[in-house]
Structures are given as structure tokens and as C-alpha cells.
């Protein structure tokens, strides 16, 4: 008995106040829980009679229920329409229309989504939908809440695509004339602008010109800058609807006016629309109208109008390539210098500013400058095309270096994404960006590494084979820090919590045998993969490492290194103390069966896999049972007949000794699947093995020495060689041995010729018992498939009795043991002259 020791309690004032504060925190936590409980009266009001139908319950809740119940009914509207469309449209939809007049924001948003769902599911016809739902949508378009109005507008724009033209013209286009007037509210005019952009793709050009373009012109001169900016963004859709000619005569002049608007948002919308419509203008419009506007935008962006700086940097690549044909050399150089200036914007701090000014500048412009440099990184491939890849090192390499070393992660992330495009464009000049690849691989941010790894195999392949005149080995030697950078990147990913990036990295590292010499792979990467399998705790990462290790092993040609890795896999994984390692061994074996030959797996891994049938952990045995069909598919008969016996022995032990019911059920299913499988047969070894077995059986039955039949054996071999040139694969079905009597002379004669010509098809019953034990063969009925021999051959014989016999028996490629035995008994009774005459009758 140990004495009970009471700890000394401190009742000082500070500790006492601490206990009181803790109690107060507990009471604060409990208060919201108590307030959320419903009183019996509230529960009674929320209770609905269970005997009501769905339609009656929906009507009742919309009439007298609470808001949350009404919202639930509105959300369930698509289901009600599918189940009972007539009653829903007659009773429920009018109630929803009444409730929406006074409904809150949540119910309005739910109704907009439900109406759109009903349209997408096509629960009712288009005519019924326009008659029942369209008016409710149009009534709620001008809701005072901007979010609700936008939700109903999105529903209406989707409805416009589905409705017929006449309905759209009567219900939407005609009222639009009055809604777009200056006397209407701002919200009404904004909605009208967006509807016009959608209607431009619905009607023909002459209807748009007559009914929509006048409204567009009036809205371009609206007093509110929000309306002018909104209609300016819709001009792109309107131009696509009216065609090139009307775009040049109507839309382009309006864009020029809006580009000079006093509102910065209007000028920005005009600039973006102008860039998007660049393909619709001819060379004259581009040189006389578009280019002066773009030059003015670029000049004002740094001086008076920095609001368009971000948009200008985003569209600069598209703009430069769209205007490439009309640039003079001076203009070409000016736009290139403008891009270089944007690429380093915010990185050089000007002198003469105090700390307060710098702090204000950082707070106001830092995000804008980061966005500008990020857009320059996005447009870098387009600028390579603009300056020509041959001039990359002279014109753009310094900018590429700055963007890859930018202090902000979003900029480097964008460069990592576009790195593969840059490498493709440079082609043979890709060697100039080796250092930047190493820099991005060593980047501190895992986001940058993840973006780069996406196309890492393609990038490394381009760098290894970039030059046409120089070999890959010399290219690899020109990347001095590549291997340390790759190992460092994997180490950073392994120590982080972002296991998906680590998994992706390991999967992409499977390309390294094509890039890096085998010795470097073995010493720097292969053992690291084995360590990850043994120590990492994330299953996808372990599987990725296992597969990459198998790829490395596949391309390693040094037998000593191969044997060492195989031995470690078997000892540390297959015979490891942790069941988790033994499970990973089975995963690795599955990858080996996928990547290596069948003989390789059978030689090194077949027996270690079967040893796991005695594993003490049920999960390991269960996983092994799932793998057994693939294991059996690697066998070839007669080469691997001893392995097949081991496999059958292990299955019998599992069936007899397994105590776990889950494993036992899987074993039974696996046995059925194994019985249905066919084992491939080695064609060359199979032929001579059959001949030896047949000769031994004949000697045992007749007691004659082997030298008597030497001539006959050589004759059969010559004939069988001729027939084997035409045959590729024959499936042999070998039943159990049976007794029978010999046939007549004619039958024996035909069987003799058949044994001479189709000797590759004959299988003695003794062979059927070599790779199957007697008990198993009578129950399961294994079949062997012969690979490498043809399925059919066409022979013509002069003997009618033989032709009839071959049609009756050789079609399925099977022989019973009695017929094969009588075949060789009859062959001894014939002289050599008869044999030669029979062989002459046969023609291929």
C-alpha cells in the first residue's frame, strides 16, 4: 500500500481570480448552446402533420410556416416538379410567387438557383417554363439587393439560350426598349446592358442592327459611368453578332470615344474590348486607329492613369503579337522597352523619399506592382515570339533572370508555370536557361516547386537533347548543379506537410534514368527511394517512391547493384518486422510485374511473395490473396512447373488453415478466379518436352529400346518442324487419363499420319499429372494455353478417311490418353515404306 499524497492547493488571490476567469469562460461557451434550444411552443409551431402529401406540405409551409421552412420548400422545388409537375405548377408555384415579394435575401437566392435547376433538368417543356417561370424571373430582376439582382440576371441569361426566338423577342427584347431609357433606375439600365450582350448572339445581324444597336448607342452616352463601362464590355459580344463590316463602321468609333472617357473604369473597359476585338480589324484600322490609342495608353499609364497599368501588362503580349505586322523597328523597340520597364516595376526604389513616403507607397502600390510583374511573367513566352527566339539572349535574358529571382512568390510561381513553354520556344538555345532551372528547383516556396515539377520530365528532356549536333551526355555535363538541386528539392518536399507535392515530385523523378547516368541514379536517388518507403508515413508517397525505385532498377544494367537492391527489398520489406513494410513489399512486387519481364519476377520475387501466406497479420494475407491472380499470370509451363506446385500448395494451406473469416472468403473467391485462368506455355521447350515424355511412355508400354525408333523419331521431327513454321499458339485442354481399346487399321493409319503432322498438338496424360497433383486435377480441371504457336493451319490430304477423322477430332485440339496410346502402338506396326508414302501425300 502506497500512501496517498495530497498536493498542496494554493488559495492565493491571484490563483483564485484565475479560477473565476476560467469559470466565466465556461459560462460564455455554454450560453449560445442554451440560446439555440427551442422552446416547446416553438417546436409545436414547427411541427407539421406527417400525413400530408408533399404538395400539401409545401403549400402549408409557404402559407403559415417560418422563413427557414419556406426556403426549404423553394430549394426542394426541382424535386417537386420532377415528381408531380402539374400540381406543383398549379398550387406551389403561385405561392412561391406571392412569398418572393416579401422574402429575404436567402430565399431569393435559393429561388434563383432552383428556377435555373428546373430549366437545366428539362422537367417541363420550354413553352410551359416560359409561361410559368419567366415572368417571376423578370419581376425580380430589379431587386434592391445587388447580389439578388445578379443571381436572377444569371438565371435569365441562361433562360435566353434555351427559349425560342419569338418568345425572347416578345417577352424580353420588346420590354428592353423601355428598361434601357435614361428615366429608368441605374440598376435597370445595368441589367439592360448585360441582356443586350446576350441577345446579340441570339438574333440575326439585321435584327441587331435595327432593334439593338440604337439602344447600344444611347447607353454608350449614358450619364452614369457604370452604365458606360458595362455597355463597353458588351460591345465585344455585339461585334461578334453583327460581323466585321458593321464592327468597323459602328463599334470601332464608339470604342474610340469610350477610350477617351473621363472615367478610368470606362477607359479600362474600352482598352480591354479593343484588344479582344483586334482580330476583327484589318491592317488599316490597326495602324491608323488602334495603334495610336495603344500608344497613348502606354504613355499615360506611368504618368496620369495608373489604373490601367495592371490590365495593360496582362494584355501586352497579345497586343504586341496582334500588331506585329504594322510595327516599325522604332515602335518595336519602344514596346520592348516598355515591357522591360513593367517587368522590373517596383524593384528599384527611387532616392529622395523619406520613410513615411516609402511606407505609404508600399501600402498603396505594392500589390499593384506585384500584379504587374506577375502579368509580365505570364506574357514572357509571347514576348519571346515577339522578339524571335534567336534574339532571346540579347534582348530578354536579363528580364528572364530578374523574373526568376523576383522577391515575390506569385511572380516566381508564374515563371515556373511558363518555364516549359519558354524551353520549347528556345529549342536548341535552351542551354541558356539551365541556371534558372536550378534556381527554381532550389526555391524556398513549395508552390514554385510544385508549379515547376508539373512539366519537369519534358523540361529535362529538352535540356538533355536540345542541341541537334551535340549528344545528350555533353548536355548533361553542362548542368553542374542539377543533381544537388533535384535532391534538395526532394528533401524540402519531404520535410514539409504538403505530401501531395512530395508525391508528385517522386512520380516525376521516374524520368531521371533518361537524363542522368545510371551510377548517379544509384548513389543519389535509388537508396533515397528505399529510405522513403521504409520511413515515410504517407501511403501515396510510399507508393510513388516504390514505383520510381522499380523504374530505376529497370534501367540499371549492373548486376551487382541490381542484386543488392533486390536483396534489400526482400530483407527490409518482404521480411521486415513491421507489417506496414510487408504490405509495401507487395505494392513493390505489383510494380515489378508491371515494369519487368515475367521471368525476372519469377526468378527473384515469386517465392518471397508466397512466403507471406504464413504472415501473422491478416491484412498482409488478404492483400496477398488479391495479388495471387497477377502472380499466377507470370508463370510459364513447363519452365515454372515447380513454382506452380508451390503456388497450389500455398493455396491449399490457406484454404485449410486460415482462421480469419474475411481472409478465407477472399481466398475462396481467389481460387475460383485462379481456376478460370490459363497458364502460358513456352512453345519451344513445350514441344521437345512433349516428345520426350511420349517416347518414355512408349518405351515403358512396349519394352523396346530407344534405338529401334530413332528413324521414326527423326522423321517425326522433320515433319513437325514443317508444321511448326505455320503454327503460332494452340490452347491445350488435357483431361484426366482414361482407358480404351484400339481402333481398326484405317483408324490407326489416320492416327499415325496425324501424329506425324500434328505432333505439337499431342499431349500425353502423364504430362497432365506433372504440374498438377492428382486431387487437384480431378476437381478444378486446369487448362494450359500454348503461346507462340499458330491457331490453325490448312492441310490437304488424299486419304478420305483421314480427312473425316481430322474433322471429327482435331478441331478442338484435344486427344484422350487412350487414343494417344493406340496412336503409338499402331505406329510400330507400320514399315518405313508406308511412313514415307503417307508423308508424301501431305501438302501444305
Secondary structure, 3 states (H helix, E strand, C coil): CCCCCCCCCCCCHHHHHHHHHHHHHHHHHHHHHHHHCCCHHHHHHHCCCCCCCHHHHHHHHHHHCCHHHHHHHHHCHHHHHHHCHHHHHHHHHHHHHHHHCCCCHHHHHHHHHHHHHHHHHCCCCHHHHHHHCHHHHHHCCCCCCHHHHHHHHHHHHHHHHHCCHHHHHHHHHHHHHHHCCCCCCHHHHHHHHHHHHHHCCCCCHHHHHHHHHHHHHHHHCCCCHHHHHHHHHHHHHHHHHHCHHHHHHHHHHHHHHHHCCCCHHHHHHHHHHHHHCHHHCCHHHHHHHHHHHHHHHHHHHHHCCHHHHHHHHHHHHHHHHHCHHHCCHHHHHHHHHHHHHHHCCCCCCCCCCCHHHHHHHHHHHHHHHHHHHHHHHHCHHHHHHHHCHHHHHHHCHHHHHHHHCCCCHHHHHHHHHHHHHHHHHHHHHHHHHHHHHHHHHCCCCHHHHHHHHCCHHHHHHHHHCCCCCCCHHHHHHCCCCHHHHHHHHHHHHHHCCCHHHHHHHHHHHHHHHHCCCHHHHHHHHHHHHHHHHHHCCCHHHHHHHHHHHHHHHHCCCCHHHHHHHHHHHHHHHHCCCCHHHHHHHHHHHHHHHHHCCHHHHHHHCHHHHHHHHHCCCHHHHHHHHHHHHHHHCCCEECCCHHHHHHHHHHHHHHHHHCCCHHHHHHHHHHHHHHHHCCEEEEHHHHHHHHHHHHHHHHHHHHCCCHHHHHHHHHHHHHHHHHHHCCCECCEECCCCCCCCCCCCHHHHHHHHHHHHHCHHHCCCHHHHCCCCCHHHHHHHCCCEEEECECCCCCCECCCHHHHHHHHHHCCCCCCCHHHHHHHHHHHCCCCHHHHHHHHHHCEC
